[in-house]
Amino acid sequence: MIELSKAAHYVSDKINVSSVKIEEYITTDNMIPNRGGVVDCESLPKARRVTRYEPGDILISNIRPYFKKIWFSDRISGCSNDVIVFRANDENWNKKFLYYVLSQDSFFDFMMSGSNGTKMPRGNKKTIPEFLIPDFDIDKQIRIADILSAYDDLIENNQKQIKLLEEAAQRLYKEWFVDLHFPGYEDVKIVDGVPEGWSYKRVDDFGEVITGKTPSTSKTEYYGGNIPFVTIPDMHGNVFPLVTEKALTKAGANTQKNKYLPINSVIVSCIATVGLVNIAVEPCQTNQQINSVVLYDDNNLYFFYESMKRIKTLLDGIGSNGATMTNVNKTKFSNIHVLYPTEDLVNRYNKFCKPIFDNILALSKEILVSKKARDHLLPKLMSGEIEV
């Protein structure tokens, strides 16, 4: 074993965004937890110097290391100072191998052990390079990276399929309910800007709105059970929150029985990072940053889900109020209006979408199985328990 510093170093290339073409700006907020990559990258900051990263660099969120956010870069762009970037020292180190070394839970535990702060701990940049890594020769590094990459390739392929399926549902929604080219639209009059027979409904007309709540964190007996407790990091990049960072015991969940969400509840992030939307696949609860809708009629499920996916800009607007953190409370969320077509069109859209979302769920479960297999194999390969 040798120290990480012998294999990789911090990237400190600072560039001015006004002088170099950078297509995206990665922050700790738009990195997906648990090695998922990045989503919804922010627009570039004005008059700022950012860290420039390249393909093969390893990006890690240095805020709240327990979220375990890490990404293997495939492009050139820039990131915030709260994202640390590692780069292999020389050709004796395989870049993908180093990425897998730093993907281990043991690395993030090491980051946490030396972190500073309590509410929002940050890894100590002086001690992180002291993390011990396997001193394998380059051939063995490549073999290990190839084995683990096979799982990641399968995961990536399934993620691409999910994206295509989501796009199919989004395209039809836009065609029918935004562009108003729904079946038979040629014979429908437009009255006051909307097709005849259509109307506006408030969010709370679709179902009961429930704002989540966090059981007392001082009660250890409330956590570690099997009742999913959905928070915003669990929602990134997902349609269904199959895995949550925290889970409640029955005792913890029962302290707030009115916060239970049944299957097919639509979950929407409304504080800080707003506009993420998930569909519950099992009874669960959420924290207070999330408003959820328990639908009165499941026939509205996919129409309502897609409607919520399109209101991020609206949520940003009604939740700003000059505050430092966007906050869309229950009242504001409940009062949002959604253009509702005829029930026949909604039913037809729902019928079209059901096999799509069933397929998305199946692929999401396959991804979960692949991730578990990869993560089970990872420490065994790194420790030499499994020889390659």
Steps between C-alpha positions, in 0.01 A plus 500: 500500500616853425362848551263639238740791444747255340247420229295815447503871573252781544427692181548871561463634147300820545351660191290806440163399354492813288815404312462124455208313347335293773167335428386421851569579863498210744428566866446275799124555458476360148719196558297184552576306820649153490706518183219601269662785307354846459163641401355843426834679499474865589562792266847639523568749778581850386851637544614192689809285492418131514693174512547353154466124475572262213397151385632241744494736798314393813255751645391468863268718706693629799184608686317241712716206388240255636297563182783324312488710184767403248523518121750384237525783249452443128535864393674833549317757707501684835390439856459689826759518777291259707563225245849354533665360189759221501723415204735201462864594553639300208454202267570256783146558621185405314249785524193279520665284765562809715137598453388164634745523790344832601146369444531274803304569816829480686627808318195707587515374859861622505389839366235523771743401776716802424224742403440840656161633606182336621199635308681494165832315550776542246783259432843610616704552182825458693415152628301356207818422297617284792234239422665162442441331165612164352844507341416277202700487178343667196387171340306399809351847525373471143351152561314623810377811320376287208305266731328784681445699180294212360243562774510874439453448126188295570375767739568775247319309226193460720514868593503593131196280441321669789580841356357401162184370664460819703544705186226304326252584779616862504465538122143377497413721798642804317325410175158450659492736797743781412494525121131391513536254212296235678284244315210685338637847577395623153134477603532661844442872551747712693325703768696761696825342387417140598316222320128481570427261786843549662540679832756604759532293816697578813756249619286417802211416266703200388558364848594560862817706536733376775808690612761268643655519843812361667456291814727596787857419397598472865293182524724231353217250527313696231756424229648192336175323419348404167263791434657722229558861608537702181717812494610714205832318437301178453294660222776612264503316171217266599137445407447264792685539837602135530788576736502760778793617710289466813219267604260522791398236747131442556533686830655800325248509218208458739593821683356671191244259359341777294823527296478153344492499121340206319615349172460734199529817705673772299797645692625853416803680648399851605782644714855584386525266198146525361327320216624144549211257458472133602225239521476293818522124440446399862359664814748765613546837666699810404669788676365856516669611177251296300131540421322188378159439345297192586284481189127455527502318165799295381379550143655846531839364608718538192328817380550659841860375527591655166316820592712532814817433299429813298455751786856544627521858372166578661616353832818707484291811447236455769751368752766770475359803688848647521609231744833320478326165459206427271204388709165394356277434800193278505258785431691631201545151362134409547389813315701429183265466202531225241319500167283189506368347175203271461499179704504298178830659393651449845396135499648451153825664608510288815444184293788599270733574793432200723721251310767771470515557873474127574808456281677789674432337836632163380816660359548701820488179701753341266729798556464455874594131476804584285613771742471265797700232319770750399521654845520156660785404268690829526655466849580133439698589188676786675597289802629215286238261643403430140808452280497614138 
